């Protein structure tokens, strides 16, 4: 694999990448089929990742993190993508941790983040509901204050890490009549949480090793001390964290684009048709040249976004452009690459077929392509 040389890389990050790549090769890649069959990763891999210091690499060391920045997380997301992994839910885990880091009290940060950094606690975010996906104002899960607790009722769906999660950022309505201004975030510790139930692990088109569940809340009591920030601040908090989440998805998509092209080039140079390698046909060479050109231009944009996020200058619109463009490019590139494999491209034993199945949801979760266009359009 010919890895790119991002503009934000340095010698320290190169060493870090080597360690991450070794971890991924030894602990992630060999377990893909096992995790797909059982529909979730093993807890042991979370603890091993915690020991290596990659789970919350961009969280300050005073809270158990590695004290790095987003470039360290980008390295992890790239290496997971290059390995073909779509099971290890560290992306959602990191997002949940950043809600706590950026909006939590000192007590919340000291309690949750070290455990999340070590892998002792696995994080999730409960946003989507049967009737509320991209439209977060449509959330119906309620949280009613009762003394020193909130009583939570409702259900969530499509929750990544839902089966394994130990701490969940629950999006709920503390004031249903106030619309978006009535949205709040609560931190639920799932162990021994009476009234909380994890539903079935959902069957998906791809990303089968990633546990995606339904969650049910039946008079679940959450301590008022676990309110994240102020009551009614949830919608603003969600909006503030979107650039991090959407760039994270863009970084992973970029790496998959690069991997798809590399995998296809290797196949095209080896596969023979009509007495010569299919790469020697002009159609193949021109199409691969087109895909490579698109990838190189996209890489420059993604690297610039990473630099902006590290500097605290990545705005919501630019992050939405990154998410829209990269998820669409990912699906387009994989589809066109798969065609060169012929019938083999439809067989899941070939990585390109697995990429195809895994990639489709990228245009849906984290905000659909249509929502990204709406956000971008509002800025015009």
Backbone torsions as a table, in degrees:
resi	resn	phi	psi	omega
1	UNK	NA	126.3	177.8
2	UNK	-92.7	98.5	-176.8
3	UNK	-76.2	147.6	177.5
4	UNK	-73.2	168.9	176.5
5	UNK	-117.9	84.4	-175.3
6	UNK	-58.3	152.1	-178.4
7	UNK	-65.8	-21.6	-176.7
8	UNK	-92.3	-0.3	-179.4
9	UNK	-75.1	153.1	172.9
10	UNK	-146.8	180.0	-174.9
11	UNK	-63.4	-37.4	178.6
12	UNK	-65.5	-40.7	178.9
13	UNK	-69.2	-31.4	176.4
14	UNK	-62.6	-42.5	177.0
15	UNK	-65.2	-42.5	178.0
16	UNK	-61.7	-42.2	179.0
17	UNK	-61.0	-39.7	179.5
18	UNK	-61.2	-42.1	179.3
19	UNK	-67.6	-42.1	178.6
20	UNK	-64.8	-43.1	-179.3
21	UNK	-62.1	-39.9	178.2
22	UNK	-63.9	-43.2	178.2
23	UNK	-61.1	-45.7	-178.9
24	UNK	-63.7	-42.8	-179.2
25	UNK	-66.0	-35.1	-175.5
26	UNK	-90.1	-34.3	-171.0
27	UNK	-111.9	-24.5	-175.5
28	UNK	-101.5	-56.8	-173.0
29	UNK	-58.2	-43.5	-177.1
30	UNK	-67.9	-14.4	-173.6
31	UNK	-103.5	6.2	-173.8
32	UNK	-58.8	-46.7	-178.1
33	UNK	-67.4	-40.8	178.4
34	UNK	-60.0	-47.4	-178.4
35	UNK	-66.7	-34.7	178.4
36	UNK	-64.3	-38.3	-179.7
37	UNK	-70.4	-39.6	-178.3
38	UNK	-90.0	-6.2	175.5
39	UNK	67.7	20.7	174.0
40	UNK	-165.1	157.6	178.0
41	UNK	-82.7	165.8	177.3
42	UNK	-81.4	144.6	178.6
43	UNK	-60.9	-29.5	-177.2
44	UNK	-58.7	-33.6	-177.7
45	UNK	-68.9	-30.8	176.3
46	UNK	-65.9	-42.6	179.9
47	UNK	-66.9	-38.7	178.4
48	UNK	-67.0	-39.8	177.3
49	UNK	-65.2	-36.2	176.9
50	UNK	-64.3	-40.6	178.0
51	UNK	-62.4	-35.8	179.5
52	UNK	-76.0	-18.7	178.1
53	UNK	83.9	27.0	-176.1
54	UNK	-102.6	-13.2	-174.0
55	UNK	-66.4	-45.2	179.0
56	UNK	-127.7	58.0	-174.6
57	UNK	-64.7	-24.0	-177.8
58	UNK	-102.9	17.7	175.5
59	UNK	-100.7	138.9	-178.7
60	UNK	-54.8	145.9	-177.1
61	UNK	-64.8	-21.4	178.3
62	UNK	-65.8	-16.1	176.9
63	UNK	-112.3	18.2	176.7
64	UNK	93.4	-7.2	179.5
65	UNK	-77.5	-177.2	-177.9
66	UNK	-90.9	-6.0	176.8
67	UNK	75.3	17.0	179.5
68	UNK	-90.3	-155.0	176.7
69	UNK	-134.4	-169.8	-173.8
70	UNK	-62.3	-23.7	179.3
71	UNK	-60.9	-34.1	178.0
72	UNK	-67.4	-39.9	177.1
73	UNK	-68.6	-37.9	179.0
74	UNK	-60.5	-39.4	176.9
75	UNK	-59.8	-45.7	179.4
76	UNK	-61.8	-46.6	-179.2
77	UNK	-62.5	-39.3	179.0
78	UNK	-65.2	-46.7	-176.9
79	UNK	-65.7	-37.1	175.5
80	UNK	-63.7	-41.8	179.9
81	UNK	-66.2	-43.2	179.9
82	UNK	-61.8	-29.1	-179.7
83	UNK	-81.9	-8.7	-178.0
84	UNK	87.0	10.9	-176.8
85	UNK	-79.1	132.8	171.1
86	UNK	-135.4	21.9	-176.3
87	UNK	-104.8	-42.2	-173.6
88	UNK	-72.4	108.2	-171.4
89	UNK	-81.6	40.7	-178.8
90	UNK	-67.4	-24.1	179.7
91	UNK	-62.1	-52.0	179.8
92	UNK	-64.9	-40.3	178.4
93	UNK	-56.5	-45.3	-179.1
94	UNK	-67.4	-38.8	178.7
95	UNK	-63.7	-45.6	178.4
96	UNK	-58.0	-42.2	179.6
97	UNK	-63.0	-35.9	-179.1
98	UNK	-71.9	-28.2	172.3
99	UNK	-61.9	-43.4	-179.8
100	UNK	-68.7	-44.0	-179.1
101	UNK	-60.9	-44.0	-172.5
102	UNK	-89.9	-17.7	-174.8
103	UNK	-130.6	-5.2	-176.3
104	UNK	-85.5	164.5	173.9
105	UNK	-76.3	167.4	178.0
106	UNK	-60.6	-38.7	179.3
107	UNK	-64.4	-42.0	178.8
108	UNK	-63.8	-42.9	-179.9
109	UNK	-65.0	-43.0	-179.2
110	UNK	-67.7	-30.2	-177.5
111	UNK	-82.9	-49.9	-171.9
112	UNK	-84.6	-45.8	-169.0
113	UNK	-62.9	-43.5	177.8
114	UNK	-59.9	-36.7	178.8
115	UNK	-70.1	-34.6	177.5
116	UNK	-73.3	-34.0	178.8
117	UNK	-68.0	-33.1	-178.3
118	UNK	-84.6	-13.9	-176.8
119	UNK	90.5	-0.9	177.8
120	UNK	-65.8	-37.0	175.6
121	UNK	-114.2	130.9	176.8
122	UNK	-104.5	133.4	-174.6
123	UNK	-101.6	152.2	175.3
124	UNK	-146.2	167.0	177.3
125	UNK	-128.4	123.9	-178.6
126	UNK	-102.5	92.0	179.0
127	UNK	-107.1	-63.2	-169.4
128	UNK	-63.3	142.9	176.2
129	UNK	-130.0	165.6	179.1
130	UNK	-52.3	-30.9	-179.4
131	UNK	-114.6	12.6	-178.0
132	UNK	-148.2	103.8	177.2
133	UNK	-106.5	-95.3	177.8
134	UNK	-67.8	-25.8	-179.2
135	UNK	-87.7	87.9	-176.9
136	UNK	-69.1	-17.4	177.3
137	UNK	-70.4	-14.2	-179.8
138	UNK	-89.1	7.4	179.8
139	UNK	-60.8	133.3	-178.5
140	UNK	-112.8	-10.8	177.1
141	UNK	-62.9	127.5	-174.6
142	UNK	-109.6	153.3	175.0
143	UNK	-134.5	111.2	-176.8
144	UNK	-106.4	128.9	-178.7
145	UNK	-69.9	131.2	177.4
146	UNK	-139.5	92.0	-177.8
147	UNK	66.7	-122.9	-179.1
148	UNK	-92.4	14.9	-179.4
149	UNK	-134.0	163.8	165.8
150	UNK	-109.9	139.0	177.0
151	UNK	-103.1	116.1	-171.7
152	UNK	-105.4	132.8	176.9
153	UNK	-136.2	139.0	178.8
154	UNK	146.4	-165.8	179.3
155	UNK	-148.4	156.9	178.1
156	UNK	-130.4	157.5	-179.7
157	UNK	-140.0	158.1	179.3
158	UNK	61.5	39.6	-175.7
159	UNK	-92.4	109.2	178.1
160	UNK	-68.5	139.7	-174.4
161	UNK	68.9	10.7	-175.9
162	UNK	-61.3	-34.0	-177.3
163	UNK	-73.3	-37.8	-175.0
164	UNK	-96.7	-13.6	-167.8
165	UNK	-59.1	136.8	174.7
166	UNK	-103.8	-26.2	175.5
167	UNK	-136.0	130.9	-176.4
168	UNK	-125.7	128.9	171.5
169	UNK	-81.6	108.1	-174.8
170	UNK	-97.1	121.1	175.8
171	UNK	-86.9	120.2	-175.4
172	UNK	-145.2	171.6	178.9
173	UNK	-105.7	115.0	172.8
174	UNK	-89.0	-16.4	175.5
175	UNK	-144.1	86.3	-175.7
176	UNK	-57.5	-25.8	-177.3
177	UNK	-79.9	-10.5	-174.2
178	UNK	-95.5	6.1	-179.9
179	UNK	63.2	-136.0	-178.5
180	UNK	-60.9	-32.8	-178.2
181	UNK	-72.1	-8.4	178.1
182	UNK	-98.8	9.1	-178.4
183	UNK	-87.2	135.9	178.0
184	UNK	-136.0	160.7	178.0
185	UNK	-115.0	130.4	178.3
186	UNK	-122.7	145.4	178.8
187	UNK	-99.3	113.6	179.9
188	UNK	-102.0	122.2	167.9
189	UNK	-85.9	118.8	-170.0
190	UNK	-77.3	-26.7	-176.4
191	UNK	-65.9	123.7	178.9
192	UNK	62.4	25.8	177.1
193	UNK	-84.0	103.7	-176.5
194	UNK	-66.4	132.7	-179.9
195	UNK	91.5	-9.4	178.6
196	UNK	-93.7	132.5	-178.3
197	UNK	-136.0	133.7	173.6
198	UNK	-93.0	122.5	179.0
199	UNK	-79.1	-164.3	-177.5
200	UNK	-66.7	152.5	170.0
201	UNK	-76.8	124.2	-172.2
202	UNK	-77.3	141.3	175.2
203	UNK	-78.3	126.2	-176.1
204	UNK	-119.9	163.0	175.8
205	UNK	-63.2	-44.0	-180.0
206	UNK	-139.5	-168.0	-179.2
207	UNK	47.8	46.2	-171.5
208	UNK	-70.1	-23.4	179.5
209	UNK	-82.9	-5.0	-179.5
210	UNK	-93.9	119.6	-176.9
211	UNK	-72.3	116.5	179.8
212	UNK	-122.9	120.3	-167.3
213	UNK	-130.5	168.0	164.2
214	UNK	-93.7	145.7	177.1
215	UNK	-126.5	143.0	-178.0
216	UNK	-128.0	137.1	-178.7
217	UNK	-122.7	114.4	-179.3
218	UNK	-123.1	93.4	-177.3
219	UNK	54.4	44.7	178.6
220	UNK	-77.3	126.0	-178.6
221	UNK	-95.5	119.6	178.3
222	UNK	-116.1	127.2	-179.5
223	UNK	-54.7	139.1	178.7
224	UNK	-60.5	-24.6	177.8
225	UNK	-65.9	-14.2	179.8
226	UNK	-94.0	9.4	172.1
227	UNK	-68.2	132.1	-179.0
228	UNK	-91.9	109.3	-176.3
229	UNK	73.9	-142.2	-177.2
230	UNK	-101.5	157.6	173.4
231	UNK	-60.7	135.1	179.2
232	UNK	83.8	-0.5	-178.3
233	UNK	-91.6	-0.4	-172.2
234	UNK	-59.1	-43.0	-176.8
235	UNK	-64.8	-42.1	178.0
236	UNK	-64.1	-41.4	178.5
237	UNK	-61.4	-42.1	178.7
238	UNK	-61.9	-43.6	-179.7
239	UNK	-65.0	-37.4	-177.9
240	UNK	-67.9	-28.4	-177.4
241	UNK	-91.7	-6.3	-176.5
242	UNK	-63.0	-39.0	178.6
243	UNK	-56.9	-40.6	178.8
244	UNK	-62.3	-48.6	-178.0
245	UNK	-64.1	-44.5	-173.6
246	UNK	-74.1	-33.0	175.0
247	UNK	-70.0	-36.5	176.2
248	UNK	-55.9	-45.2	178.2
249	UNK	-66.7	-36.4	178.3
250	UNK	-65.8	-38.9	179.0
251	UNK	-63.8	-45.5	178.4
252	UNK	-62.5	-41.6	178.8
253	UNK	-62.9	-40.3	179.3
254	UNK	-59.7	-44.9	-179.6
255	UNK	-65.7	-36.6	178.1
256	UNK	-67.0	-39.5	176.0
257	UNK	-57.2	-48.0	-179.8
258	UNK	-63.2	-40.5	-179.5
259	UNK	-67.7	-39.8	179.3
260	UNK	-62.4	-43.2	179.6
261	UNK	-65.0	-44.8	-179.7
262	UNK	-63.0	-44.5	179.8
263	UNK	-61.9	-40.9	-178.7
264	UNK	-70.7	-38.9	177.5
265	UNK	-61.1	-43.8	179.4
266	UNK	-61.2	-41.7	-179.9
267	UNK	-68.1	-44.7	-176.2
268	UNK	-64.5	-30.9	179.5
269	UNK	-79.7	-19.1	-178.6
270	UNK	-99.7	-33.9	-175.9
271	UNK	-74.7	131.4	-178.7
272	UNK	-104.1	143.2	173.9
273	UNK	-149.7	131.9	-178.9
274	UNK	53.9	37.4	172.9
275	UNK	85.2	5.1	177.8
276	UNK	-149.7	163.9	179.4
277	UNK	-63.0	141.1	-177.8
278	UNK	-65.7	-18.6	176.4
279	UNK	-67.3	-22.7	-178.3
280	UNK	-78.1	-8.9	174.6
281	UNK	-79.9	138.8	-175.9
282	UNK	-59.2	-39.1	-179.8
283	UNK	-58.1	-42.3	179.9
284	UNK	-65.4	-48.9	-177.5
285	UNK	-61.9	-42.1	-178.7
286	UNK	-67.8	-41.8	179.9
287	UNK	-66.2	-41.6	179.1
288	UNK	-67.7	-34.1	176.0
289	UNK	-64.4	-40.1	178.7
290	UNK	-64.5	-46.3	-179.6
291	UNK	-64.6	-40.2	179.0
292	UNK	-64.1	-41.8	-179.9
293	UNK	-62.3	-44.1	179.0
294	UNK	-62.5	-38.9	-178.7
295	UNK	-67.8	-41.2	-179.2
296	UNK	-64.3	-42.5	178.6
297	UNK	-65.4	-42.9	179.7
298	UNK	-63.9	-38.4	179.4
299	UNK	-61.0	-41.2	178.9
300	UNK	-61.4	-40.8	179.7
301	UNK	-67.5	-46.2	-179.4
302	UNK	-62.6	-42.8	178.4
303	UNK	-60.9	-39.0	177.8
304	UNK	-65.2	-38.4	177.6
305	UNK	-64.8	-40.2	178.4
306	UNK	-61.5	-44.6	178.7
307	UNK	-61.8	-39.1	179.1
308	UNK	-66.7	-41.9	-180.0
309	UNK	-64.5	-41.5	178.2
310	UNK	-60.3	-37.2	-179.2
311	UNK	-83.7	-0.6	-179.1
312	UNK	74.4	25.8	-174.2
313	UNK	-119.7	9.2	-179.7
314	UNK	-83.6	115.3	-179.0
315	UNK	-89.0	166.5	-175.7
316	UNK	-61.7	-39.6	-178.1
317	UNK	-65.2	-46.6	179.8
318	UNK	-63.9	-39.9	177.2
319	UNK	-63.9	-36.0	177.6
320	UNK	-68.2	-37.6	175.5
321	UNK	-62.3	-42.5	179.4
322	UNK	-62.2	-44.7	-179.2
323	UNK	-65.7	-45.9	179.4
324	UNK	-61.4	-54.3	-174.0
325	UNK	-64.3	-44.4	-174.1
326	UNK	-73.0	-38.1	179.1
327	UNK	-68.0	-38.4	177.0
328	UNK	-67.9	-42.5	179.4
329	UNK	-65.2	-37.9	178.8
330	UNK	-59.1	-50.7	-178.5
331	UNK	-65.2	-41.4	179.7
332	UNK	-63.9	-44.9	-177.7
333	UNK	-64.7	-46.5	-179.4
334	UNK	-62.8	-41.5	-179.9
335	UNK	-61.1	-44.2	-178.4
336	UNK	-72.8	-33.8	176.6
337	UNK	-67.8	-41.3	-178.4
338	UNK	-58.0	-34.0	-178.0
339	UNK	-57.6	-33.4	-178.7
340	UNK	-70.4	-17.1	179.9
341	UNK	-85.6	-8.3	-178.8
342	UNK	59.9	-140.7	-179.0
343	UNK	-60.0	-30.9	179.8
344	UNK	-64.3	-27.7	-180.0
345	UNK	-67.0	-14.1	179.6
346	UNK	-95.8	-1.2	-179.2
347	UNK	-96.6	127.2	-175.1
348	UNK	-66.4	-14.4	176.5
349	UNK	-71.1	-15.0	175.6
350	UNK	-93.2	129.0	-176.3
351	UNK	-54.5	-32.9	-176.9
352	UNK	-63.4	-34.2	178.9
353	UNK	-68.7	-40.2	178.3
354	UNK	-66.4	-38.6	175.8
355	UNK	-59.3	-41.7	-178.2
356	UNK	-60.8	-47.2	-179.1
357	UNK	-67.3	-39.7	-176.0
358	UNK	-72.6	-30.0	-170.3
359	UNK	-77.7	-26.4	-168.9
360	UNK	-58.1	-35.4	-177.1
361	UNK	-72.4	-14.3	180.0
362	UNK	-59.8	-27.1	179.6
363	UNK	-85.3	2.1	-176.9
364	UNK	-117.3	-57.2	-175.2
365	UNK	-77.2	161.1	-175.7
366	UNK	73.1	12.3	-174.9
367	UNK	105.2	119.3	-177.3
368	UNK	-64.9	163.2	177.2
369	UNK	-58.4	-35.3	-179.4
370	UNK	-67.1	-38.8	177.4
371	UNK	-67.4	-38.8	177.3
372	UNK	-60.0	-42.5	179.2
373	UNK	-63.6	-37.8	179.2
374	UNK	-64.4	-43.9	178.9
375	UNK	-62.1	-44.8	-179.7
376	UNK	-64.9	-42.4	-178.6
377	UNK	-61.5	-37.1	-179.1
378	UNK	-64.6	-21.5	-178.3
379	UNK	-88.5	-7.9	-172.7
380	UNK	-77.7	NA	NA
